[in-house]
Each structure stands twice: as C-alpha cells, then as structure tokens.
Amino acid sequence: MSAMDPTNTIDPAEVAKFEAMAAQWWDKTGKFKPLHMMNPTRLGYITDQIAAHFQRNKTGKKPFKGLRLLDIGCGGGLLSEPMAALGADVLGADAAAGNIPVAQIHAKKSGLKIDYRHTMAEALVQDGEQFNVILNMEVIEHVSDPQAMLRACYALLKPGGLMICSTINRNPKSYLLAIIGAERVMRWLPVGTHEWDKFITPDALSELIKTVGLQVKNRSGFVFNPVTWSWSISDRDLSVNYVTASIRPE
C-alpha cells in the first residue's frame, strides 16, 4: 500500500490543512503556537509513561536508548526531536509531504538523526515495521477511520509495546474552547483546523483501543489555565484535551 492509496485512512482535506501551514512548525508565535505552549506538558507525560513502562531512569544519559519509536503525524518534529535527544531510534511519519523537509532541515540543524518519511501507519505495517513505542498525538481526530488507524498501531507495536494517544473530547465545552476559543477568538489556529464531529470522547476512544487488542493503562487530561497561561496534567479533568497510554499484551 502506498502513502496515497485510496483505501488508507488519510483524509485529503485534513492533509491539505497542514500542508498549508508546514513552514510554520517551528515558529512559536505562529499557527502552531498552541502546540508549542502544550509541548512541555505533553513531553512530561510521554517521558513519564515511557520511563515507567520500560523501567528507565529519565535523569540518566540517553535514557531511551535501545527503544524504537514511531511518531505518527510527526509534523515538523516537535516530539520526534526530544525523543531522539533522549536516545530513542525515531521514525517520524506524516501524510503531509510538505512537513517532511521542514522536519529534516530542523533535525539536521539540531544535530539529531531522525528517519523522517512521507508515509502512513498502514504502509508501515505492510513494510513489516515494528516499534517499542508509538506516539499518536493529536492525529486520530484528523483521520477518516480511527479504528483502522488503531488496528495499524496494534500491528506496528511489538508485544509489550506502548502507545500514547492524545486527542480532543467531544462535548459542548470542547466546542467552545477548542473551536470557538482557539480558532475564532484567540486565532491560535486557522478557522476549520478542527471539526467537532470528529472529536472522540475518552470512553469511545478507550473502547476503540480495547477493540483492536490494546490495554488502556492510563487516561489523563491536558488542562489549560487561562490565569497562569499554562498547561498541566490532570488525572480527573479530561473534558477537553486528553491522553491515553495503552500497551500491547506480551
């Protein structure tokens, strides 16, 4: 299956949105400002989950050395780069071709070796790729078939592997904050970046994850505080942005 096979889970309209913004990935004040603001919190959760699952010491040198990691929908490499810096063998995959050269150039400037490819999860399955860790962050709400994508993730995970998947809840609050607030009031993202009917509730996502054969081990929320203008992790508030950690049983 090629990256452009019509039977894949790529939504061409969604890909086009991110192609149009590709050059701005590393501009902290540009269209990806929300991701830059959230990134330290995302990274904190990701590194904590990986370290705990694989019994690694985060404070050690290259603590994730020996772990092969797939960053699906890698964009410009906001997560791929810190994972590579921590020692992981990183493959960054994105359906938007324009993102790949942006990510490659920035990684080279950062002195990091990262395997960036214009491809998708299903194609990697056909290639026989396998990973210890999959980052599936803010992607599943942009694909045409979330369950098919999760099936591909299951196939790509080695037994005992870990998938971290984040997305946006579907409720009136998420519509108000993620679409009205972020896109139309704050102008953090272009209008139309998100479609509310593609958002997934935590229970629905957990059910999809279980259906493909993975086991949900953790669910947490990423919570924005408008007073301190900062993000934090919550084990209770999954009302808007949230994340799950799941494993493929041995």
C-alpha positions as CSV (number, residue, x, y, z in Angstrom):
1,M,0.0,0.0,0.0
2,S,1.4,3.4,-0.9
3,A,1.0,6.5,1.1
4,M,-1.5,7.8,-1.3
5,D,-3.6,4.5,-1.7
6,P,-7.3,5.5,-1.6
7,T,-8.0,2.6,0.8
8,N,-5.9,4.2,3.6
9,T,-7.1,6.3,6.5
10,I,-5.8,9.6,5.1
11,D,-8.4,12.4,4.8
12,P,-7.1,14.5,1.9
13,A,-8.8,17.6,3.2
14,E,-7.1,17.3,6.6
15,V,-3.7,16.7,5.0
16,A,-4.2,19.9,2.9
17,K,-4.8,22.0,6.1
18,F,-1.4,21.0,7.5
19,E,0.4,21.2,4.2
20,A,-0.6,24.9,4.1
21,M,1.0,25.5,7.5
22,A,4.1,23.3,7.1
23,A,6.6,26.1,7.0
24,Q,5.4,27.5,10.4
25,W,6.0,24.4,12.5
26,W,8.9,25.8,14.5
27,D,7.5,29.4,14.8
28,K,6.5,29.6,18.4
29,T,4.3,32.6,17.7
30,G,2.7,31.2,14.5
31,K,-0.1,28.9,13.7
32,F,1.3,26.1,15.9
33,K,1.6,28.3,19.0
34,P,-0.9,26.1,20.9
35,L,1.3,23.0,20.4
36,H,4.4,24.9,21.4
37,M,2.6,26.0,24.6
38,M,1.4,22.5,25.3
39,N,4.6,20.7,24.3
40,P,6.4,20.7,27.7
41,T,3.3,19.1,29.3
42,R,2.9,16.6,26.5
43,L,6.6,15.7,26.8
44,G,6.3,15.4,30.6
45,Y,3.5,12.8,30.2
46,I,5.2,11.0,27.4
47,T,8.6,10.6,29.1
48,D,7.0,9.6,32.4
49,Q,5.0,6.9,30.8
50,I,7.9,5.5,28.7
51,A,10.3,5.6,31.7
52,A,7.8,3.8,34.0
53,H,6.8,1.2,31.4
54,F,10.3,0.3,30.3
55,Q,11.8,0.9,33.7
56,R,14.2,3.7,32.6
57,N,15.7,6.4,34.6
58,K,14.8,9.7,33.0
59,T,17.7,11.5,34.6
60,G,20.2,9.2,33.0
61,K,22.2,9.8,29.8
62,K,20.1,8.8,26.8
63,P,17.5,7.0,28.9
64,F,15.5,5.8,25.9
65,K,18.5,4.2,24.1
66,G,17.5,0.9,22.5
67,L,13.8,1.8,22.1
68,R,12.5,2.2,18.6
69,L,9.8,4.9,18.5
70,L,7.3,5.9,15.8
71,D,5.9,9.4,15.8
72,I,2.7,9.3,13.7
73,G,1.7,12.6,12.2
74,C,5.1,14.0,13.2
75,G,4.6,17.4,11.6
76,G,7.8,19.4,11.9
77,G,9.2,17.2,14.6
78,L,8.1,18.9,17.8
79,L,8.0,15.5,19.6
80,S,10.4,13.5,17.4
81,E,13.4,15.7,18.2
82,P,13.2,15.5,22.0
83,M,12.6,11.7,21.8
84,A,15.7,11.4,19.6
85,A,17.7,13.6,22.0
86,L,16.7,11.2,24.8
87,G,18.3,8.3,22.8
88,A,15.3,6.7,21.1
89,D,15.6,5.5,17.5
90,V,12.9,7.7,16.0
91,L,10.9,7.3,12.8
92,G,8.7,10.3,12.1
93,A,5.9,9.7,9.7
94,D,3.5,12.2,8.2
95,A,0.9,12.1,5.4
96,A,1.6,15.8,4.5
97,A,4.6,15.7,2.2
98,G,5.4,19.3,2.9
99,N,6.1,18.6,6.6
100,I,9.0,16.2,5.9
101,P,11.6,18.6,4.5
102,V,10.8,21.1,7.3
103,A,11.4,18.4,9.9
104,Q,14.5,17.1,8.2
105,I,16.2,20.5,8.0
106,H,15.4,21.3,11.6
107,A,16.7,18.0,12.8
108,K,19.9,18.5,10.9
109,K,20.4,21.9,12.5
110,S,19.8,20.3,15.9
111,G,22.4,17.6,15.2
112,L,19.8,14.8,15.5
113,K,19.5,11.7,13.4
114,I,15.8,11.0,12.7
115,D,14.2,8.9,10.0
116,Y,11.5,11.1,8.5
117,R,9.2,9.6,5.9
118,H,6.2,10.8,3.9
119,T,4.1,7.7,4.7
120,M,1.3,6.4,7.0
121,A,0.7,3.7,9.6
122,E,-0.9,1.2,7.2
123,A,2.0,1.5,4.8
124,L,4.5,0.9,7.6
125,V,2.5,-2.3,8.6
126,Q,2.9,-3.6,5.0
127,D,6.7,-2.8,5.2
128,G,6.9,-5.0,8.4
129,E,8.0,-2.2,10.7
130,Q,7.8,-2.8,14.5
131,F,8.3,-0.4,17.4
132,N,8.6,-0.3,21.1
133,V,6.7,3.0,21.4
134,I,4.1,4.8,19.2
135,L,3.2,8.4,19.7
136,N,-0.2,9.1,18.2
137,M,-0.7,12.6,19.3
138,E,-3.4,14.9,18.1
139,V,-3.8,12.9,14.9
140,I,-6.7,10.5,15.4
141,E,-9.3,13.3,15.1
142,H,-7.9,14.0,11.6
143,V,-8.1,10.6,10.0
144,S,-11.1,9.1,8.1
145,D,-11.2,5.8,10.1
146,P,-9.9,6.0,13.7
147,Q,-10.4,2.3,14.3
148,A,-8.5,1.3,11.2
149,M,-5.6,3.5,12.3
150,L,-5.6,2.0,15.7
151,R,-5.5,-1.5,14.2
152,A,-2.4,-0.4,12.3
153,C,-0.9,0.8,15.5
154,Y,-1.5,-2.6,17.1
155,A,0.2,-4.3,14.3
156,L,3.2,-1.9,14.5
157,L,3.7,-2.3,18.2
158,K,5.9,-5.1,19.5
159,P,4.4,-7.3,22.2
160,G,4.8,-5.3,25.4
161,G,5.0,-2.1,23.4
162,L,3.4,1.2,24.5
163,M,1.1,3.6,22.5
164,I,0.4,7.1,23.7
165,C,-2.6,8.6,22.0
166,S,-4.0,12.1,22.6
167,T,-7.0,13.9,21.1
168,I,-9.9,16.2,22.0
169,N,-13.1,15.2,23.8
170,R,-16.4,15.8,22.1
171,N,-18.8,17.8,24.3
172,P,-20.1,21.4,24.4
173,K,-17.0,22.6,26.4
174,S,-14.6,21.3,23.8
175,Y,-16.6,23.0,21.0
176,L,-16.4,26.3,23.0
177,L,-12.7,26.1,23.8
178,A,-11.1,24.2,21.0
179,I,-13.0,25.6,18.1
180,I,-14.7,28.9,19.1
181,G,-11.9,29.9,21.5
182,A,-8.8,28.6,19.9
183,E,-9.8,29.2,16.2
184,R,-12.2,32.1,16.2
185,V,-11.4,34.2,19.3
186,M,-7.7,33.7,20.1
187,R,-6.8,32.9,16.4
188,W,-4.3,30.4,17.6
189,L,-5.3,28.1,14.6
190,P,-6.8,28.8,11.2
191,V,-10.6,28.5,11.3
192,G,-11.6,25.0,10.2
193,T,-8.5,23.3,11.6
194,H,-10.7,21.1,13.7
195,E,-14.1,19.5,13.1
196,W,-16.1,19.0,16.2
197,D,-17.9,15.9,14.9
198,K,-14.5,14.2,14.5
199,F,-13.7,14.6,18.2
200,I,-13.8,11.4,20.3
201,T,-14.9,11.0,23.9
202,P,-12.5,9.3,26.3
203,D,-14.8,6.3,26.7
204,A,-15.3,5.9,23.0
205,L,-11.5,6.1,22.4
206,S,-10.9,3.6,25.2
207,E,-13.4,1.2,23.6
208,L,-11.7,1.5,20.2
209,I,-8.3,0.9,21.7
210,K,-9.6,-2.2,23.5
211,T,-11.4,-3.5,20.4
212,V,-8.1,-3.6,18.5
213,G,-6.4,-5.6,21.2
214,L,-4.6,-3.0,23.3
215,Q,-5.0,-2.5,27.0
216,V,-5.6,1.0,28.4
217,K,-3.3,1.7,31.3
218,N,-3.8,5.4,31.9
219,R,-6.1,8.3,30.9
220,S,-5.2,11.9,31.8
221,G,-6.2,15.4,30.8
222,F,-4.2,18.3,29.5
223,V,-5.7,21.3,31.2
224,F,-5.1,24.9,30.2
225,N,-5.2,27.6,32.9
226,P,-6.1,31.0,31.4
227,V,-5.0,32.8,34.5
228,T,-1.4,31.4,34.6
229,W,-1.5,30.9,30.8
230,S,0.0,27.4,31.3
231,W,-0.9,23.7,30.8
232,S,-0.9,20.9,33.4
233,I,-1.7,17.2,33.6
234,S,-4.8,16.1,35.5
235,D,-6.0,12.6,36.4
236,R,-9.6,13.9,36.6
237,D,-10.2,16.6,34.1
238,L,-10.5,15.0,30.6
239,S,-13.1,17.5,29.5
240,V,-11.2,18.9,26.5
241,N,-7.7,17.7,25.7
242,Y,-6.8,14.3,27.0
243,V,-4.3,11.5,26.5
244,T,-4.2,7.7,26.9
245,A,-1.4,5.2,27.5
246,S,-2.0,1.7,26.2
247,I,0.1,-1.4,25.9
248,R,0.1,-4.4,23.5
249,P,0.0,-7.5,25.8
250,E,3.0,-9.8,25.7
